[in-house]
Amino acid sequence: MTGIANVLTIAGSDSGGGAGIQADLKSFSANGVYGASVITALTAQNTTGVTAVYDVPADFVTAQLDAVFDDIRIDAVKIGMLSSIAVINAVAEGLEKYRARNVVLDPVMVATTGAKLIQDDAATVLARRLMPLADLITPNLQEAERLLDCGIAIGRGAMIEQGKRLLGFGADAVLMKGGHMMDETAGRADDVLITAADERWFEAVRIDSKNTHGTGCSLSSAITAWLARGVELEEAVARAKKWLTGAIAASGDLTVGKGNGPVHHFHNLWPVD
């Protein structure tokens, strides 16, 4: 690859700009890659909640995929909100058709505000159809709980055990995100990267901020950006997590909305007066 890498996000639109496609494109730019997009759903959403969801028809998702891949060299793909079975199948078929590489799947199921973002019967299809095509999946603890139909992980051992079970769905690696951990590590935001060969922890102190809208989207997009730039997986996760930690810490510089605000994607680039 020569020049700046091109990365595709396949996800839903957040009209408030803090998560989804909007957060993905900001994260791509902040981490040094060009972003293209395929929109799978439209949400009427702000920092306080989601009031409506409109699923984009599957054939139009396919049309977007064809338009992007027919013209642009795509070095990595991030997948976010896929709320219907038809759209999940359309995305899977597109990835297979174009032999997509560096695929990062963020199994988005519930918004920060608690709104459900995937149909009940679609989660099983997501696991069966898309996870085998992913180089990395990035579930938080609630998403892992739903995918595995089990209790939520409590403690590091349970995170590793559930991550290993998720590997069984076919992805090459799983990043279990521990930001919602509610045990003795509740003051921390430690994640663990699990492969068939190893586990590695990425540690951070939890930042006391309500501005966490879009953190999952932003982290997975940043990892995808670094993979597209040719960085190995562990280093990509480390760089992305460091950047996101800074984005959360600087989120108070923004004044966006009345609820769970967004992170500051461009904290390294925008000077504060």
LODRENVEX-411701 format. One record per residue (C-alpha): x, y, z; residue in one letter. Coordinates in steps of 0.05 Angstrom, whole numbers, plus 32768, in hexadecimal, padded with zeros to 4 digits. Example, Ala and Ser with C-alpha at 12.3 -4.5 7.8 and 13.67 -1.06 7.14 Angstrom:
2
80F67FA6809Ca
81117FEB808Fs
//
This chain:
273
800080008000m
801780467FEFt
7FFB80878009g
7FC48090803Ci
7F9B8052804Da
7F51804E803Cn
7F2180318070v
7ED780218068l
7EA4802580A0t
7E637FFD8099i
7E35801780CFa
7DF9804080E4g
7DF3808B80E3s
7DEE80B28125d
7DCC80F58119s
7DEC81108158g
7E318103813Bg
7E4F80DF8177g
7E4C80968162a
7E41806B8124g
7E58808180DFi
7E6880C780F8q
7E9580AF8130a
7EB6807D8102d
7EC880B180CEl
7EE380E08104k
7F0C80A88122s
7F28809580DEf
7F3E80DD80D1s
7F5B80E58117a
7F8480A6810Dn
7F9F80B880C9g
7F7580938095v
7F4180A58060y
7EFB808E8070g
7EC380758043a
7E7F805E805Bs
7E45802F8050v
7E0880438079i
7DDE80098092t
7DAB802F80BCa
7D95807580CDl
7D8980868116t
7D6680C38133a
7D9580CB816Dq
7DB780FD819Bn
7DDD80FA81DCt
7D9F80E88204t
7D8480AF81DBg
7D6C808F819Av
7D2680A18185t
7D21807C8143a
7D46804B8117v
7D3E804180CCy
7D5F800580ACd
7D7E80128068v
7D647FDD8036p
7D967FA5802Ca
7D9A7FAF7FE1d
7DAF7FF77FECf
7DE57FE1801Dv
7DFE7FB47FE6t
7DFD7FEE7FB4a
7E2880177FE4q
7E597FDE7FEEl
7E607FD57FA3d
7E6A801F7F97a
7EA280247FCAv
7EC77FE47FBAf
7EC27FED7F6Ed
7EE7802F7F72d
7F1080347FB2i
7F4880087FCCr
7F307FF58012i
7F677FE28042d
7F3B7FD2807Ea
7EF17FCE8091v
7ECE7FE080D2k
7E887FC580DCi
7E587FE3810Fg
7E0C7FE58114m
7DE97FAF80EBl
7DA37FAC8105s
7D817F7A80D6s
7D8F7F3580BBi
7D887F4C8073a
7DBD7F82807Cv
7DEC7F5180A1i
7DE87F218066n
7DF37F598034a
7E317F708058v
7E4C7F29805Ea
7E427F1D8014e
7E667F5E8004g
7EA27F4E8030l
7EA87F0A800Fe
7E9F7F257FC8k
7ED67F597FD1y
7F037F2F7FFDr
7F057F668032a
7F417F658060r
7F507F8280A5n
7F077F7A80B9v
7EF57F9480FEv
7EAE7F848117l
7E917FAC8150d
7E527F858162p
7E287FC28173v
7DE87FAF8197m
7DD67FE581C8v
7DE4803081C8a
7E0680528203t
7DC2806D8215t
7DA580268218g
7D7F802581D6a
7D7E7FE281B2k
7DA17FE6816El
7D997FA08153i
7D5C7F738148q
7D577F398179d
7D5F7F038144d
7D987F278120a
7DCD7F1C8156a
7DD27ED28148t
7DD97EDE80FDv
7E0F7F13810Bl
7E377EE08132a
7E2E7EA880FFr
7E357ECF80BFr
7E657F0880CDl
7E947EF48105m
7EB87EC080DAp
7EC97EF880AAl
7EE77F2580DFa
7F307F2D80F2d
7F1A7F4C8134l
7ED97F54815Ai
7ED37F888192t
7E997F7981C1p
7E8D7F9C8202n
7E767F72823Dl
7E2C7F7A822Eq
7E357F6781E5e
7E5D7F2981F9a
7E267F16822Ae
7DF17F1A81F4r
7E1A7EF681BFl
7E297EBD81EEl
7DE57EBD8211d
7E077EBB8255c
7E137EE78291g
7E3D7F25828Di
7E877F1B8299a
7E9F7F2E82DFi
7EEA7F3082E7g
7F257F2582B9r
7F1E7EDA82B7g
7ED67EDD829Fa
7EE97F108269m
7F1E7EE1824Ei
7EF07EA58252e
7EB97EC8822Bq
7EEB7EE481F9g
7F037E9D81EBk
7EBC7E8681E1r
7EB07EBE81AFl
7EEE7EA88188l
7EC67E69817Ag
7E997E91814Cf
7ED37E97811Bg
7EF57EDB8123a
7F417EDC8126d
7F427F078165a
7F137F24819Bv
7F1D7F6581C1l
7EF37F608200m
7EE67FA78218k
7EE37FAE8263g
7ECB7FF6826Ag
7E8A7FDF828Ah
7EAA7FAF82BBm
7E877FB182FEm
7EB47F8A832Dd
7EF47F9C8352e
7F0E7FBA8311t
7ED47FEA830Aa
7F038026830Dg
7F27800D82D0r
7F1B80058286a
7F457FC98275d
7F3C7FA28234d
7F587F5F8220v
7F6C7F4881DBl
7F627EFD81D2i
7F7C7ED18199t
7F837E868194a
7FCB7E8D81AAa
7FCB7EC381E0d
7FA97EF9820Ae
7FC27F408214r
7FA57F748243w
7FA17FBE8232f
7F997FE48273e
7F7D802A8282a
7F5F804F82BCv
7F15805E82B1r
7F0B80A882A4i
7ED280C782CBd
7EA980E48292s
7E6280DE8279k
7E7B80EC8232n
7E8180A4821Bt
7E5080A581E0h
7E70808181A6g
7EAD806581CBt
7EA4801F81AFg
7E9C80388167c
7ED78066816Es
7F068031818Cl
7EF77FFD8158s
7EFE80308120s
7F418047813Aa
7F5A7FFF813Di
7F437FF680F6t
7F68803480E0a
7FA9801C80FDw
7FA07FD780DEl
7F967FF9809Ba
7FD8801E80A6r
7FFC7FDC80ADg
80037FD980F8v
7FFF7F948119e
7FC07F858141l
7FDB7F8D8188e
7FFD7FCF8178e
7FBE7FE78153a
7F947FD98192v
7FC87FFC81BEa
7FCA803B8193r
7F7E803D818Ca
7F72803681D6k
7FA5806C81E7k
7F83809B81B5w
7F3D808C81D0l
7F5380968218t
7F6B80DC8204g
7F2A80E881DEa
7F0180D8821Ci
7F2E81018249a
7F26813D821Ba
7EDB81358210s
7ECC816C8242g
7EE7819E8210d
7EA9819081E6l
7E6381AA81F7t
7E37817A81D1v
7DF2816881EAg
7DD2815D822Ek
7DDF81138238g
7E1980E4822An
7E45811081FFg
7E7780F981CAp
7EC280F081D3v
7EF1812481B6h
7F0A81008178h
7F3981388164f
7F57814681A8h
7F9D8141818An
7F8D81718151l
7F5E81A7816Bw
7F7F81DB8198p
7F5981F281D5v
7F55823D81DDd
//
